[in-house]
Amino acid sequence: MANIGPFSFPQSGFDGVIFDCDGTLVDSMPAHFEAWCEALALYGAGGIFKEDVFFAMGGRPTMDIVVELNDEYDLHLNPEAVAMAKREAFLKRLNTVTLIEEVADFASSLRGKVPMAIATGGSRMVIEKTLQVVGVSDWFDEVVTADDVSEGKPSPEIFLKAAKLIGVSPTKCLALEDAPAGILAAQRAGMQVISIPSPLLSHAV
């Protein structure tokens, strides 16, 4: 696993590249965290989801996280209802989402040269809207979402499916990820993994 800094990406040694979306390609984690807080408060569980725990759980499907919160805090939240409220709360904040410039530049440099895919724990509707908002919908050959697999990250299923769809052996794929679950998923798939610091911008000014 390689850490970026100062943003050196390999230029060879791979035949395909698979990007996580939230926190890797797009700076959307603050909007996602606010959406979680709003959705949980709506169902009487405001304040339980701390930011460090949120980042540690990044990359995992929303409903899986609700199930874990139920177990952790002895709650009885309806995973589907909370996931829907969280999605709506996030969509209201889509205008705050931006590309992570260094990762986007790397993706842009590979367009037309190697097949690329998105492998995300997000739902298809939300991810497609996110990619549209930041103007990169047409950059990727395939987009694989939580809706397309039976097991979310850290299972390798989503990365293996993305590799198959772009026609590249997993061991010949480079994966870019920011979250522990996603990094583990890509490693389990046999991919070379670039770890994107999270939150990358730490809103580094």
ZIBEL-V253626 format. One record per residue. N is the residue number from 1. PHI is phi in degrees with one decimal (* if undefined). Layout:
N_PHI + N_PHI
//
This chain:
1_* + 2_-115.4 + 3_-95.9 + 4_-80.7 + 5_149.8 + 6_-87.1 + 7_53.2 + 8_-103.5 + 9_-107.5 + 10_-65.0 + 11_-105.7 + 12_-153.4 + 13_93.9 + 14_-145.9 + 15_-110.8 + 16_-158.2 + 17_-130.1 + 18_-121.8 + 19_-107.4 + 20_-68.2 + 21_-100.3 + 22_-68.5 + 23_84.9 + 24_-115.6 + 25_-89.9 + 26_-123.4 + 27_-87.1 + 28_-119.5 + 29_-64.1 + 30_-59.0 + 31_-66.5 + 32_-65.6 + 33_-64.2 + 34_-61.0 + 35_-66.1 + 36_-60.0 + 37_-59.0 + 38_-65.2 + 39_-67.4 + 40_-67.3 + 41_-62.8 + 42_-59.3 + 43_-105.6 + 44_77.4 + 45_-122.9 + 46_-62.8 + 47_86.1 + 48_-82.7 + 49_-97.0 + 50_-80.3 + 51_-62.1 + 52_-67.3 + 53_-67.8 + 54_-56.4 + 55_-66.0 + 56_-64.9 + 57_-91.8 + 58_-52.9 + 59_92.6 + 60_-90.9 + 61_-59.3 + 62_-55.1 + 63_-65.9 + 64_-62.5 + 65_-67.0 + 66_-61.6 + 67_-58.8 + 68_-67.3 + 69_-63.0 + 70_-57.9 + 71_-65.8 + 72_-66.8 + 73_-111.0 + 74_54.2 + 75_-101.3 + 76_-132.8 + 77_-69.2 + 78_-82.4 + 79_-55.4 + 80_-67.7 + 81_-66.8 + 82_-66.3 + 83_-62.0 + 84_-67.4 + 85_-65.2 + 86_-65.9 + 87_-62.0 + 88_-63.6 + 89_-65.4 + 90_-69.8 + 91_-59.8 + 92_-66.0 + 93_-105.7 + 94_-56.5 + 95_-69.6 + 96_-93.7 + 97_-82.9 + 98_-133.9 + 99_-70.3 + 100_-84.4 + 101_-56.6 + 102_-63.9 + 103_-71.8 + 104_-63.7 + 105_-62.8 + 106_-63.3 + 107_-60.5 + 108_-61.3 + 109_-68.5 + 110_-98.9 + 111_-58.2 + 112_80.4 + 113_-105.2 + 114_-137.2 + 115_-66.9 + 116_-133.3 + 117_-140.2 + 118_-103.8 + 119_-129.6 + 120_-131.5 + 121_-78.8 + 122_-77.7 + 123_-82.9 + 124_-59.7 + 125_-60.2 + 126_-69.2 + 127_-66.8 + 128_-63.2 + 129_-65.6 + 130_-62.4 + 131_-63.8 + 132_-66.2 + 133_-60.8 + 134_-92.5 + 135_79.7 + 136_-123.8 + 137_-54.5 + 138_-92.8 + 139_-80.8 + 140_-114.4 + 141_-72.9 + 142_-143.7 + 143_-127.9 + 144_-111.0 + 145_-120.9 + 146_-59.4 + 147_-71.4 + 148_-102.1 + 149_-131.8 + 150_-89.8 + 151_-128.8 + 152_-81.0 + 153_-56.8 + 154_-87.0 + 155_-61.1 + 156_-77.2 + 157_-53.0 + 158_-67.3 + 159_-72.6 + 160_-63.9 + 161_-67.1 + 162_-61.7 + 163_-62.2 + 164_-62.8 + 165_-65.8 + 166_-90.8 + 167_74.0 + 168_-124.7 + 169_-58.9 + 170_-53.4 + 171_-71.5 + 172_-103.4 + 173_-101.7 + 174_-101.5 + 175_-114.7 + 176_-112.3 + 177_-146.5 + 178_-113.2 + 179_-103.4 + 180_-53.1 + 181_-63.7 + 182_-71.7 + 183_-60.9 + 184_-63.4 + 185_-60.1 + 186_-67.2 + 187_-64.1 + 188_-64.6 + 189_-78.6 + 190_87.3 + 191_-92.6 + 192_-76.2 + 193_-117.5 + 194_-102.5 + 195_-90.1 + 196_-89.6 + 197_-55.1 + 198_-129.1 + 199_-76.2 + 200_-53.6 + 201_-80.7 + 202_26.2 + 203_5.8 + 204_-65.7 + 205_-127.6
//
